[in-house]
């Protein structure tokens, strides 16, 4: 089915062994694939993609013109594809729906406008970072290998974009961009890939914010021994 069609509607069942998990995936309907959900956000996804960071007020405002259809599409996907009782995935999808409403509001659009020039200027550095993380074409033909590749591609896109913007534009701008990526590009994947992220290559950039607790502990330890 291809990497992008790897199914994740049974993400709440990841505690099963991998053979059982992927057997469950194989019997699912094609409409309930990652493609099925990402198709609902086809207008939003280009705002941050391997092609660059294109998050501007104008682009977002134009995208928001189809937000109603996107929300209805996500709702339909959730009703027909998310396994009953999978509260974690359902919650993730609902969070993304709420974000779309927020992102199309005046406050978020104004915040994007404040940083849009810096977003655009950071785009080449983001692409350079992301391209370094790309895996060889031959990542394996089995479902598990393709699923890992899909998860790692998303993780590296998220980390490279957020960290590049933080370095160039500051923490507030990076937090704004991270909300966009996690809720749009990461819809479903943030949950379904949770047990896969740690297997991704370290070639991707690690977010500085994730290192902050260790930096603080090191500073305290150094202060004590001086």
N, C-alpha and C positions, 0 to 999 in steps of 0.2 A: 504493500500500500504506500510505501514511501515514508520518510521520516516524519513529515508534517502530519501524516494521517495516523500516527501512533495514537491509540485511544487512551483516555485517562479517566473515563467516567467512573471507573472502579477505584479511584485514587484512595478512597477510604478503606480499601481492602489491601493496602500495601504490606500489611503484616503477614500476609500469606507468602509462601516461598515464591521465588521468581517464576518457576514453571507454572504454578497454579495461577499466578497473576496474569501472565501473558496468555494463558489458555482462556481466561475470562475475557481478555481483550479481543481475542480472535473471533469470538462468537457475537461480538457487538455489531450494531448497524453502522454503515459507513457515515450516515448523517450525524452520528454521535462521535465523530473524530475531532481531533484538535482543529482540523480544517473547518468542521461544522460550526465551531464556536468562533474561530478567528474570522470566518466569513462575515459574521455579524459586525465585526469591527474593522472591516476592510478599508473604511474611510479614515479611521483613526490611526491604524498601524503605521502608515508612512510618516507620521509626525516624528517618530524616533525609530530608525531602522538601520540596517547595515549601510544604506545609501546616505545616511547622515542624520543630523539633528535638524529638523525642520519645524520645530515648535515655535510658531509666531502667533501673535494675536489674530492676524488675518487668516492664516491657515486653520487655526483652531476654530475660529468663528465660522468659516466656511464648512468645516467638518461638522460642526454642531447643527447645521441645517438638516442633517439626516439623523440626528441623535434619536429622535422618536422611533424611527425604523430600527435603529440599532438596538434600542432597549427592548422593543417588541420581539426582535429576533432572539436576543439573549433569553428573554422570558420563555419563549417557545422552546428553545434548546434545553433550558433548565427543566421544564415540565416533562419533556419527552426523553431526555437523555441522562439526567443525573439520577443515580440509584437512590431509591427511597431510604432515608436514614443516613445518607452521606452528608451530615450536617456541616462538616468542615468545608467540603467543596461548595456546597450550597451557599455557605457564608461568604466564601471567597468571591463567588459570582455576584452575590448581592452587594458586596462591597464595591465591586467594579461598576455595577449599575448606579450605585449612589455617587460614585466618583464622576461618572459621565454627566450627571445632573449638576454637580458642583463645578466641573470643568467648563461647562457651558454658561455659568453664571458670570455676572459682571466682575466680581472680585477676582476670580481666578484669571479671567481674561486680562484684567489690568495688571495682575502680577506677572503674567507671561509677557505682556508688552514691555514691562520694566527690564526684563532680562533677555529679550529676544535677540538683540544684537550680540550679546555675549554667547548665547546658545549657538548662533550661526557661526561666530568666529571660532568656537570650540569644536565645531564639527570635524574639521580635518584631523585634529588630534585624536578625537574619539574614533574615527575610522581607522587611523593608524594603529591604535591600541587594539581595536576589535579584530582587525585583519591578522594580527599576530597570534590570535587565539584560534584561528580557523583550523579545523582538523583536515587531514588528507581526505581525498575523495573516497578512498576505500576505508570506511570505518566499520565494515562488517555488514552483512546482509540480514542478520537475524534481528528480530523485533527488539530485543533488549539492547543491542548495540546502537540501533537507530534511535531508540528512545533516549538513551544516554546522550547521544550526539545532539538531539533536539533540546534536551534540558540544559546541556552545557553551553550551547549556542545562545540560549536566552540568558543564562547567568552571566556570561561574558559580555553580552550586549549591555545588560543592566549595569554591571560593575564598571565597565569602561566608560559608559556615558555619564554615570553619576560622578565617578571620581574625576574625570576630565573636567566636567563642569565645576566641581567643587574647587579644583586647583585654579581654574581660570576666573570663575565668577563668584565664588564664595559658597558658604554652607547653605544659605537661604535659597539660592538659585538651584543648588543640587538637590535640596529636599523637594523643591517644586517639581523638578524633572523626575525625581525618583517616584513621586506619587503618580505621575503620568505613566511611567514605564511599568511599575508594579501592577497597576490597575488595568492597563490596556494591553501591553505586550505580555504581561504575566498572568492574564486572566486564566485561571485553571492551573497553569504551570507552577505557580508559587506553591500550590498544595501538592499537585501530582508529582513534582520533581523533588520534593523535600528530601527524600531518602536517596536521591541520586546526586545532588549538588556536591556532596563531599568527594565524589569520585571524579569530578572534573579536574582537568589539568591545572596546575598552578601557574600556567602561562598567562592566565587571565589576571587582571588587576584586582587586588584585594581592596575593598573599601577602607579608607582611612578611618571612618567612623567605627568600623568593626574592631579596629585596633586600639581605640581610645581607652578602654578599661585597662589594657595591658600597659599602655603608655603611662597612665596615671599611677598604676601600681609600681612601675619601675621608678617613676619620679619620687614617690613616697619612700621606696626602699633606699634609693640613692641619698635622699635627704637624711635618712636615719643613720646611715653609716658614715656620713661626713663629720 
